[in-house]
Amino acid sequence: MKKYKMLYVALLTAPLLTACVLTPTGRGPEVVMAPALPVVVELDVEPYYYHGGYYYYYHENRWSYSNSRSGPWHKLPRDRYPKEVRRKGHGGGQGRGRDDDNR
């Protein structure tokens, strides 16, 4: 009996350990799973990043995500932000949430 209880607890807590977050889309009962961004994100000229089947948009030190580059965009929870954002051709990273234009 104790083995079944432990298995039941493990099955209930397993979804909490995944690297995804569920966010309502505002279009009915549908939910979107947005993977967390990698530790380091390197952006090109445009502030878009594609990862895990989603587009991410970086603007004014904030991240949004969408299934499509044209939106609709949803706020990405801060615990899913990368630790470092780099711009191609700008040397090293600027740190978490810092943007070249805000220096």
C-alpha positions in Angstrom: 0.0 0.0 0.0 2.8 2.4 0.8 4.4 1.8 -2.7 1.1 2.8 -4.3 0.9 6.0 -2.2 4.4 7.0 -3.1 3.7 6.3 -6.8 0.6 8.4 -6.6 2.5 11.3 -5.0 5.2 11.1 -7.7 2.7 11.1 -10.5 1.0 14.2 -9.1 4.2 16.2 -8.6 5.9 15.3 -11.9 4.2 18.1 -13.9 5.6 20.6 -11.4 9.1 19.6 -12.3 8.9 20.4 -16.0 10.6 23.3 -17.7 7.4 24.7 -19.1 4.8 27.2 -17.8 1.1 27.1 -18.7 -0.4 30.5 -19.5 -3.9 31.2 -20.7 -4.1 32.7 -24.2 -7.3 34.6 -23.8 -8.9 32.6 -26.6 -11.1 30.2 -24.6 -9.9 27.2 -22.5 -6.8 26.7 -24.6 -3.4 27.0 -22.9 0.1 27.6 -24.3 3.2 25.9 -23.1 6.2 28.3 -23.2 9.6 26.7 -22.6 12.1 28.6 -20.5 14.8 30.5 -22.5 18.4 29.2 -22.5 20.8 30.7 -20.0 22.4 32.9 -22.7 20.4 34.4 -25.6 22.2 36.0 -28.5 20.1 38.4 -30.5 20.8 39.6 -34.0 19.7 43.0 -35.3 16.0 42.3 -34.7 14.9 41.6 -31.1 13.3 38.2 -31.9 14.5 34.8 -30.8 13.2 31.4 -31.8 13.4 28.5 -29.3 11.3 25.4 -28.6 8.7 26.1 -31.2 8.0 29.6 -30.0 9.0 33.1 -30.9 10.3 35.4 -28.2 10.4 39.1 -28.4 12.8 41.3 -26.3 11.8 44.9 -25.8 12.6 47.4 -23.0 14.2 44.7 -20.8 11.1 42.5 -21.0 10.4 39.2 -22.8 7.2 38.1 -24.6 6.4 34.9 -26.4 4.0 33.7 -29.2 3.4 30.8 -31.5 3.8 33.2 -34.4 6.1 36.1 -35.0 3.1 38.2 -35.8 1.6 37.5 -32.3 -0.5 37.6 -30.3 2.2 38.2 -27.7 2.1 37.1 -24.0 4.3 38.2 -21.1 6.9 35.6 -20.3 7.2 35.0 -16.5 10.5 36.4 -15.1 11.7 33.0 -13.9 11.8 32.0 -17.6 14.1 34.9 -18.6 17.7 34.1 -19.7 20.5 35.1 -17.3 22.3 36.9 -20.1 21.3 38.7 -23.3 24.0 39.3 -25.9 23.9 41.3 -29.2 25.8 39.8 -32.1 28.8 42.0 -32.9 28.7 43.8 -29.5 31.4 41.8 -27.6 30.4 40.2 -24.3 27.0 40.0 -22.6 25.2 42.8 -21.0 23.8 40.8 -18.1 20.3 39.8 -17.2 17.7 42.2 -18.7 20.2 44.9 -19.7 19.9 46.3 -23.2 22.6 48.1 -25.2 20.4 51.1 -25.8 19.8 51.7 -22.1 23.5 52.4 -21.2 
